[in-house]
């Protein structure tokens, strides 16, 4: 059974990926601020979760659900880093090409 902290994580993760999907399809430039804010909140949540659950001062067990959450955390961190960098670099390239009147 999933606990509340697991549900919070999954909901925030779903929101991020839905926003990425819409942003990559080109729906709204305003989503960029929402994505940045949601990414920041989820990164803070992941950090606090990992510190609280797996610090060396508390004896804890590593369940199947915990494995899935840690794996999802790692995928989220790597995807936000790569997708964000690709998106910003692509937008900068398009901006400069339009400035040079290539398009």
URVEN-V560711 format. One record per run of one state. SS is the DSSP state (h for helix, s for strand, l for the rest). FROM is the first residue (numbers start at 1). LEN is the number of residues. If there is no record, write none. Layout:
{{SS;FROM;LEN} {SS;FROM;LEN}}
This chain:
{{l;1;3} {h;4;21} {l;25;6} {h;31;23} {l;54;10} {h;64;36} {l;100;4}}
